[in-house]
Amino acid sequence: MTYVIALPCVDVKDLACVDECPVDCIYEGERSLYIHPDECIDCGACEPVCPVEAIYYEDDLPEKWSEYYRANVEFFDDLGSPGGAAQTGPIPKDHEVVAQLPPQT
């Protein structure tokens, strides 16, 4: 199980969750943040600090945003497990679920 970042984060990317994450597993894409499912330790520290309520425990992800589970997993398909978002920096891509959205602002 893991936490998932959903639609409310798109085009917002507040980064409060990044600062709170003790294992540095929240990566920055072009338009959204993504939680690495293998690096996340399920501590839940990120969820309450998200100002737009975009972070959900996998089992609690609203059905209307269910494709964001796949987006958070598949975002890392070509990256593997980099071992920390801080050393990786922003990644110049988004998953297709996010990339195909109109601007959210």
Secondary structure as a PSIPRED ss2 file (coil, helix, strand):
# PSIPRED VFORMAT (PSIPRED V4.0)

   1 M C   1.000  0.000  0.000
   2 T C   1.000  0.000  0.000
   3 Y E   0.000  0.000  1.000
   4 V E   0.000  0.000  1.000
   5 I E   0.000  0.000  1.000
   6 A C   1.000  0.000  0.000
   7 L H   0.000  1.000  0.000
   8 P H   0.000  1.000  0.000
   9 C H   0.000  1.000  0.000
  10 V C   1.000  0.000  0.000
  11 D C   1.000  0.000  0.000
  12 V C   1.000  0.000  0.000
  13 K C   1.000  0.000  0.000
  14 D C   1.000  0.000  0.000
  15 L C   1.000  0.000  0.000
  16 A H   0.000  1.000  0.000
  17 C H   0.000  1.000  0.000
  18 V H   0.000  1.000  0.000
  19 D H   0.000  1.000  0.000
  20 E H   0.000  1.000  0.000
  21 C C   1.000  0.000  0.000
  22 P C   1.000  0.000  0.000
  23 V C   1.000  0.000  0.000
  24 D C   1.000  0.000  0.000
  25 C C   1.000  0.000  0.000
  26 I E   0.000  0.000  1.000
  27 Y E   0.000  0.000  1.000
  28 E E   0.000  0.000  1.000
  29 G C   1.000  0.000  0.000
  30 E C   1.000  0.000  0.000
  31 R C   1.000  0.000  0.000
  32 S C   1.000  0.000  0.000
  33 L E   0.000  0.000  1.000
  34 Y E   0.000  0.000  1.000
  35 I E   0.000  0.000  1.000
  36 H C   1.000  0.000  0.000
  37 P C   1.000  0.000  0.000
  38 D C   1.000  0.000  0.000
  39 E C   1.000  0.000  0.000
  40 C C   1.000  0.000  0.000
  41 I C   1.000  0.000  0.000
  42 D C   1.000  0.000  0.000
  43 C C   1.000  0.000  0.000
  44 G C   1.000  0.000  0.000
  45 A C   1.000  0.000  0.000
  46 C C   1.000  0.000  0.000
  47 E H   0.000  1.000  0.000
  48 P H   0.000  1.000  0.000
  49 V H   0.000  1.000  0.000
  50 C C   1.000  0.000  0.000
  51 P C   1.000  0.000  0.000
  52 V C   1.000  0.000  0.000
  53 E C   1.000  0.000  0.000
  54 A C   1.000  0.000  0.000
  55 I E   0.000  0.000  1.000
  56 Y E   0.000  0.000  1.000
  57 Y E   0.000  0.000  1.000
  58 E H   0.000  1.000  0.000
  59 D H   0.000  1.000  0.000
  60 D H   0.000  1.000  0.000
  61 L C   1.000  0.000  0.000
  62 P C   1.000  0.000  0.000
  63 E H   0.000  1.000  0.000
  64 K H   0.000  1.000  0.000
  65 W H   0.000  1.000  0.000
  66 S C   1.000  0.000  0.000
  67 E H   0.000  1.000  0.000
  68 Y H   0.000  1.000  0.000
  69 Y H   0.000  1.000  0.000
  70 R H   0.000  1.000  0.000
  71 A H   0.000  1.000  0.000
  72 N H   0.000  1.000  0.000
  73 V H   0.000  1.000  0.000
  74 E H   0.000  1.000  0.000
  75 F C   1.000  0.000  0.000
  76 F C   1.000  0.000  0.000
  77 D C   1.000  0.000  0.000
  78 D C   1.000  0.000  0.000
  79 L C   1.000  0.000  0.000
  80 G C   1.000  0.000  0.000
  81 S C   1.000  0.000  0.000
  82 P C   1.000  0.000  0.000
  83 G C   1.000  0.000  0.000
  84 G C   1.000  0.000  0.000
  85 A H   0.000  1.000  0.000
  86 A H   0.000  1.000  0.000
  87 Q H   0.000  1.000  0.000
  88 T H   0.000  1.000  0.000
  89 G C   1.000  0.000  0.000
  90 P C   1.000  0.000  0.000
  91 I C   1.000  0.000  0.000
  92 P C   1.000  0.000  0.000
  93 K C   1.000  0.000  0.000
  94 D C   1.000  0.000  0.000
  95 H C   1.000  0.000  0.000
  96 E H   0.000  1.000  0.000
  97 V H   0.000  1.000  0.000
  98 V H   0.000  1.000  0.000
  99 A H   0.000  1.000  0.000
 100 Q C   1.000  0.000  0.000
 101 L C   1.000  0.000  0.000
 102 P C   1.000  0.000  0.000
 103 P C   1.000  0.000  0.000
 104 Q C   1.000  0.000  0.000
 105 T C   1.000  0.000  0.000
